[in-house]
């Protein structure tokens, strides 16, 4: 049975809270990283795929914000005028 991305995120955030992490860094296909005090700690949690990260984003943010972010990211990499 496939675990949904939101459930994985909830588990990750609970672990971050339990460890008193101030920041959680997520990149597709990379292990999550916690900032605990002044150190970065790579986690043993399941890696999020690009598809799972997109699923999380669409669950957490309104589509208009995601659209704006997409345009801003395109500007940064020079594919949007």
N, C-alpha and C positions, 0 to 999 in steps of 0.2 A: 504494500500500500504506500502510495506516494504522500509524503507529508507536505502540506501546503506552505507556501512561502511565509504567510502571515504567522502561522504557528511557529515556524523556525525563528522568525524575527522576535516573537514574544519570548521564546526560550532564551535567545541571545541577550535580549534586553534585561531579562530577569537575572541572568548570570552577571551582566555588567553591573546591575544595581547591587547584587550581593557582594561583588568584589570592589564596590565603591569607585567604579570607573567614571571618569568625568566625560569622556568622549568615546564613541564607538566609530571606527573607520571601516567602511565597507567598499570593496571593489569587486566587480564580477570575477569569478573563478580564482579568488584569492582568499585565504583564511581571514576572518575578521581580526581586527586589532583593537585592543582597549588601551586608553591612556589612563593609567593608574598612578596617582601622584604625578611625578615628573618622568615616568617611564612608559614606554610602549610595550605591550604584552600581546604577542600573537596568540590567538585562541585556538582551541582544538575543536571548535564548532564546525558543523557542516559548512562547506563553501557554498555561497549563493551563485547561481548561474545568472547570466544576463537576463534571461526570461523571468527568473524569480525576482530579481531586483526590479524589473519593470512592473511585475505584479504588485510588489510592495508599494512602489511609487504611486501606481494608479489607485491603490487602496487608501493611501494616506493623504494625497494631494488632489485638489480639483484639476480637471483637465486643462483649464485655461492657464494655470500655473505651470503645468508640465509643458504645454505648448510654448509658453514664453521661455522657459528654461531651454527647450530644444533650440529655439532661435538664438538665444544668447550663446549656447555652446557652439552652434554653427558659426556664429560670428568669430568666436575665439579661434576656431580652426580654419577660418577663411573660406567656408563653403556657402556663405549666405551674405548678400550685399545689404 
